[in-house]
Amino acid sequence: SQAPSLRLLVQELQTTKMLQAQRIDRLEQLLEQAGPNGSDGGTVDGLLSRQTEELERRIAELEGQLSQQILRVIWGAAALLRASSLRWRWDSSVVMGLHSRYALTDGSLSSA
């Protein structure tokens, strides 16, 4: 299957973050309406926690996909430059940063 484009991943991440903020606002309103002694307070609080965790998990997943896609673009650009016999040097700090964040070997990608 084709990996989603960077633009689509960024759009989905932005939409998910906006949705998270809207849901949290709405659930906080419901919690305030229920009041401290309201019977629905615990239900709303539990729902708020579950939805927040679910959206945070999705955001982390999207951020991971976005990072992987960015690295694919970087490796693709490097391969094109090598193939066209252009001299292209990686800044050593960039390479070390990528190696510290991802297990990169022989141009392959795998999250560390």
C-alpha positions in Angstrom: 0.0 0.0 0.0 1.1 3.5 -0.7 2.2 5.6 2.3 0.2 8.7 2.9 1.7 11.9 1.7 3.3 14.3 4.1 0.6 16.9 3.4 -2.1 14.4 4.2 -0.4 13.3 7.4 0.1 16.9 8.5 -3.6 17.7 7.8 -4.8 14.7 9.7 -2.6 15.5 12.6 -3.9 19.1 12.7 -7.5 17.9 12.4 -7.0 15.3 15.2 -5.4 17.9 17.5 -8.3 20.3 16.8 -10.8 17.6 17.4 -9.1 16.7 20.7 -9.3 20.3 21.9 -13.0 20.5 20.9 -13.9 17.2 22.7 -12.1 18.2 25.8 -13.8 21.6 25.9 -17.2 20.0 25.5 -16.6 17.3 28.1 -15.3 19.9 30.5 -18.5 21.9 30.0 -20.6 18.8 30.7 -18.5 18.2 33.8 -19.1 21.7 35.1 -22.8 21.4 34.4 -23.0 18.2 36.4 -21.5 20.0 39.4 -19.4 18.5 42.2 -22.3 16.4 43.5 -23.9 15.5 40.2 -24.5 11.9 39.5 -23.1 12.3 35.9 -19.8 13.9 37.0 -18.0 10.6 37.3 -19.3 9.4 34.0 -18.3 12.5 32.2 -14.9 12.5 33.9 -14.3 8.9 32.8 -15.4 9.7 29.3 -13.1 12.7 29.2 -10.1 10.6 30.3 -10.8 7.8 27.8 -11.3 10.2 24.8 -8.2 12.2 25.8 -6.1 9.0 25.9 -7.5 7.8 22.6 -6.8 11.1 20.9 -3.3 11.4 22.4 -2.5 7.8 21.2 -3.7 8.8 17.7 -1.7 12.0 17.7 1.5 10.0 18.7 0.8 7.5 15.9 0.4 10.3 13.3 3.5 12.0 14.5 5.4 8.8 14.2 4.1 8.3 10.6 5.1 11.8 9.8 8.6 11.3 11.1 9.0 8.1 9.1 7.6 9.8 5.9 10.1 12.7 6.4 13.0 10.3 6.7 11.8 8.4 3.6 11.9 11.7 1.7 15.4 12.5 3.1 16.7 9.0 2.1 15.1 9.3 -1.3 16.7 12.7 -1.9 20.1 11.3 -0.9 19.6 8.3 -3.2 18.8 10.7 -6.1 21.8 12.8 -5.4 24.1 9.8 -5.3 22.5 8.4 -8.5 23.1 11.7 -10.3 26.8 11.7 -9.2 26.4 14.9 -7.3 28.6 15.4 -4.3 26.4 15.7 -1.2 27.7 15.6 2.3 25.6 15.0 5.3 26.3 17.4 8.2 27.7 15.1 10.9 25.3 16.6 13.5 22.3 15.8 11.2 23.5 12.2 10.8 24.1 11.8 14.5 20.6 13.2 15.3 19.0 10.8 12.9 20.9 7.9 14.3 20.0 8.8 17.9 16.3 9.0 17.1 16.0 6.1 14.6 17.9 2.8 14.1 19.2 3.6 10.6 21.3 1.1 8.9 22.0 0.9 5.2 19.3 3.4 4.4 16.5 1.4 6.0 14.1 2.9 8.4 13.0 1.4 11.7 11.8 3.4 14.7 14.2 3.1 17.7 
